[in-house]
Amino acid sequence: MVIKWPLPLLAAASKQICRWSNAVLAQEELFVQGDLQECRPLLKWAGGKTQLLGEIIPKMPKKYGRYIEPFFGGGALFFAVRPAGGVIADSNPELINLYRSVASDVDGVLTQLRLYQNNEEVFYAVRAQDWTKLPSTEAAARTVFLNRTCFNGLYRVNKKGQFNGNRPN
Ligand SMILES: C[S@@+](CC[C@H](N)C(=O)[O-])C[C@H]1O[C@@H](n2cnc3c(N)ncnc32)[C@H](O)[C@@H]1O
């Protein structure tokens, strides 16, 4: 699945989602942290390239045309370089729903995120939901919530494509 639109919207909106994540991970009251200086991936993602950015970025051409990232995942490079436009793609529809929703309605995603309490009961109730049956912003919030609060923070699904990560004890 491919997304084409003014991608800077996604980069800008990611700061708000990351602020939520930081607060939850720090177990602090939500939305009290200062502004993030940099955009970061919204999710922790297997194979994410954040640790390699120091090697990748110097190898990028100084000038390039359209930014195209076909295996987007967590988009570590994208959030680091914040291209002016381009195309991002991934075969994972849940991921694409997340990025579309954040870019088009970050407030809707945040409203839903604020409703979640970071506890076991809520985690497993949210995990049991079928994201394809939720409104897109709620599905996006669910993806962030489960990714950021599950054990090891990694997206993991069963054979039916249902998220099956557990909550840390
Ligand atoms: C290793 S991750 C990319 C990590 C990314 N560079 C980062 O920094 O987070 C690979 C991604 O490619 C996607 N993918 C795998 N096969 C694909 C395909 N045939 N077409 C599009 N996306 C694919 C997966 O869903 C996954 O999100």
The ligand as an ORCA input file, in Angstrom:
! r2SCAN-3c Opt
* xyz 0 1
  C      12.750     -3.944      8.293
  S      11.207     -3.095      8.090
  C      11.748     -1.499      7.575
  C      12.384     -0.770      8.674
  C      12.567      0.704      8.404
  N      13.672      0.959      7.533
  C      12.741      1.415      9.728
  O      13.679      2.133      9.937
  O      11.860      1.217     10.599
  C      10.621     -3.774      6.591
  C       9.218     -3.351      6.228
  O       8.968     -3.774      4.897
  C       7.634     -4.181      4.797
  N       7.558     -5.113      3.657
  C       8.000     -6.381      3.575
  N       7.783     -6.875      2.360
  C       7.203     -5.901      1.628
  C       6.746     -5.797      0.291
  N       6.852     -6.812     -0.543
  N       6.210     -4.639     -0.115
  C       6.085     -3.586      0.738
  N       6.513     -3.617      2.021
  C       7.059     -4.754      2.465
  C       7.303     -4.815      6.129
  O       5.909     -4.748      6.413
  C       8.129     -3.957      7.096
  O       7.363     -2.946      7.680
*
